[in-house]
Amino acid sequence: RSAILRGVQGSNKIQIACLSRTPVTLTDIQIKDKIKDVKEISNKSAADQGLITVEGAEDLSLVSGVPEEQLLERTVRIFKPAKNAMQSGTAGIKRWKIEWNTQERWENNLMGWSSSADPLSNLQLDFATKEEAVAWAEKNKWTYILEDPKERAPKAKSYALNFAWNKRTRKSTK
């Protein structure tokens, strides 16, 4: 039976309203005992519980809900975004992103907006490292294209160079 928590009414009792509308009252001690039982069961190894363990990499493509033909023909782009040219800050460029290639789009006749029936076209996932992003793509059986960022070396600038007086570095103010 699924239940919905309704709130704390008493000092040490939580009322749970079930879908059958019969109120079930548990004390905090009973709830703690149930939590302790669950922790004990989860701490037992899989062999002790009689479960079968499968060695090897996980395959989440079967339960992800993505049709298999899309897994075969679509690619994922793993990249580190470039710095915004309009601002001097570096927010959002240290993390790796995943985005899917776009499927067909069309123009909405009424409003002129660009439309798509693809829910993955507007989705971007964020990862802390490149390895995490690649591992996620491999775990979900997506083919991926890895784009390493082009690191630029900053030019050494000095305020004193504005007042240098030789012909090679002097710039005309006319």
C-alpha positions as CSV (number, residue, x, y, z in Angstrom):
1,R,0.0,0.0,0.0
2,S,1.3,3.4,-0.8
3,A,1.0,6.1,1.8
4,I,1.2,9.9,1.9
5,L,2.6,11.7,4.9
6,R,0.1,14.1,6.3
7,G,2.1,15.9,8.9
8,V,3.1,15.8,12.6
9,Q,0.0,16.2,14.8
10,G,1.0,14.7,18.1
11,S,4.1,15.1,20.2
12,N,5.5,11.7,19.2
13,K,3.1,10.3,16.6
14,I,3.0,10.8,12.8
15,Q,-0.2,10.1,11.1
16,I,0.0,8.5,7.7
17,A,-3.1,8.6,5.4
18,C,-3.3,5.6,3.2
19,L,-5.1,5.4,-0.1
20,S,-7.8,3.3,1.5
21,R,-8.6,6.2,3.9
22,T,-7.8,4.1,7.0
23,P,-5.5,6.1,9.3
24,V,-2.5,4.2,10.5
25,T,-0.7,5.7,13.5
26,L,3.0,4.8,14.2
27,T,5.0,6.0,17.1
28,D,8.5,7.4,16.6
29,I,9.9,4.3,18.2
30,Q,8.2,2.1,15.7
31,I,9.5,4.2,12.8
32,K,13.0,4.1,14.2
33,D,12.8,0.3,14.5
34,K,11.7,0.0,10.9
35,I,14.5,2.2,9.7
36,K,17.0,0.1,11.7
37,D,15.6,-3.1,10.1
38,V,16.1,-1.6,6.6
39,K,19.6,-0.6,7.4
40,E,20.5,-4.1,8.7
41,I,19.1,-5.7,5.5
42,S,21.0,-3.3,3.3
43,N,24.2,-4.0,5.1
44,K,24.1,-7.7,4.4
45,S,26.0,-8.7,1.4
46,A,24.3,-9.9,-1.8
47,A,25.5,-13.5,-1.3
48,D,24.0,-13.6,2.2
49,Q,20.6,-12.6,0.9
50,G,20.7,-15.1,-2.0
51,L,21.0,-12.5,-4.7
52,I,22.8,-12.9,-7.9
53,T,25.6,-10.5,-8.7
54,V,26.6,-9.8,-12.3
55,E,30.2,-8.8,-13.1
56,G,30.9,-6.2,-15.7
57,A,29.7,-2.7,-16.7
58,E,26.2,-1.6,-16.1
59,D,23.9,-1.3,-19.1
60,L,21.3,1.3,-18.5
61,S,20.2,1.5,-22.2
62,L,17.5,-1.1,-21.6
63,V,15.7,0.9,-18.8
64,S,16.4,4.5,-20.0
65,G,13.3,4.6,-22.2
66,V,15.1,5.8,-25.2
67,P,14.2,4.0,-28.4
68,E,17.0,1.8,-29.7
69,E,17.0,3.4,-33.2
70,Q,17.8,6.8,-31.5
71,L,20.7,5.2,-29.6
72,L,22.1,4.0,-32.9
73,E,21.8,7.1,-35.0
74,R,22.2,10.0,-32.5
75,T,25.4,11.3,-31.1
76,V,26.3,13.3,-28.0
77,R,28.7,16.2,-28.0
78,I,30.9,16.5,-24.9
79,F,32.5,19.9,-24.6
80,K,33.7,22.6,-22.3
81,P,31.9,25.9,-23.1
82,A,33.8,28.9,-24.2
83,K,34.0,32.1,-22.2
84,N,31.4,34.7,-22.9
85,A,32.9,37.4,-25.1
86,M,30.6,40.1,-23.8
87,Q,31.7,39.8,-20.2
88,S,35.0,39.5,-18.4
89,G,33.9,36.8,-15.9
90,T,34.7,33.1,-16.2
91,A,31.5,31.7,-14.7
92,G,30.2,28.5,-16.2
93,I,33.4,27.6,-18.3
94,K,35.0,25.2,-15.8
95,R,32.5,22.4,-16.1
96,W,31.9,19.9,-18.9
97,K,28.6,19.8,-20.7
98,I,26.8,17.2,-22.8
99,E,24.3,18.1,-25.5
100,W,22.6,16.0,-28.1
101,N,22.6,16.7,-31.9
102,T,19.4,18.3,-33.0
103,Q,16.9,16.3,-35.0
104,E,14.6,17.9,-37.5
105,R,13.1,21.3,-36.8
106,W,10.4,23.3,-38.5
107,E,9.0,26.8,-38.3
108,N,5.7,27.3,-36.6
109,N,3.3,28.9,-39.1
110,L,1.4,30.9,-36.5
111,M,4.1,32.5,-34.5
112,G,7.2,31.9,-36.6
113,W,9.0,30.1,-33.8
114,S,11.3,27.2,-34.3
115,S,9.6,23.9,-33.3
116,S,10.9,20.4,-32.7
117,A,9.3,17.1,-31.5
118,D,12.6,16.1,-29.9
119,P,12.7,16.4,-26.1
120,L,16.5,15.9,-26.0
121,S,17.3,18.8,-28.3
122,N,17.0,21.4,-25.5
123,L,18.7,19.3,-22.8
124,Q,22.2,19.9,-21.5
125,L,23.8,17.9,-18.8
126,D,26.5,19.3,-16.6
127,F,29.6,17.4,-15.2
128,A,32.5,18.4,-13.1
129,T,35.1,16.5,-15.1
130,K,35.6,15.1,-18.6
131,E,35.9,11.6,-17.3
132,E,32.5,11.8,-15.6
133,A,30.9,12.9,-18.8
134,V,32.5,10.2,-20.9
135,A,31.6,7.5,-18.3
136,W,28.0,8.7,-18.3
137,A,27.8,8.5,-22.1
138,E,29.3,5.1,-22.2
139,K,27.1,3.8,-19.4
140,N,24.0,4.9,-21.3
141,K,25.3,3.6,-24.7
142,W,25.4,6.9,-26.4
143,T,28.1,7.5,-29.1
144,Y,29.9,10.6,-28.3
145,I,32.2,13.3,-29.9
146,L,34.7,14.7,-27.4
147,E,35.8,18.3,-28.1
148,D,38.8,19.4,-26.0
149,P,38.9,23.1,-25.3
150,K,41.5,25.3,-26.9
151,E,43.4,26.9,-24.1
152,R,44.6,30.4,-24.9
153,A,47.8,31.7,-23.4
154,P,47.2,35.3,-22.1
155,K,49.4,38.0,-23.5
156,A,51.7,39.7,-21.0
157,K,50.5,43.3,-20.8
158,S,52.0,46.2,-18.8
159,Y,50.6,49.6,-18.2
160,A,54.0,51.1,-18.8
161,L,53.9,49.9,-22.4
162,N,51.3,52.6,-23.0
163,F,54.0,55.2,-22.5
164,A,56.9,53.4,-24.2
165,W,58.8,55.6,-26.7
166,N,60.2,53.5,-29.4
167,K,59.0,53.2,-33.0
168,R,58.0,49.5,-32.8
169,T,55.7,49.8,-29.8
170,R,54.5,53.4,-30.2
171,K,51.0,53.8,-31.6
172,S,49.7,56.9,-33.1
173,T,46.8,58.6,-31.4
174,K,45.7,60.5,-34.6
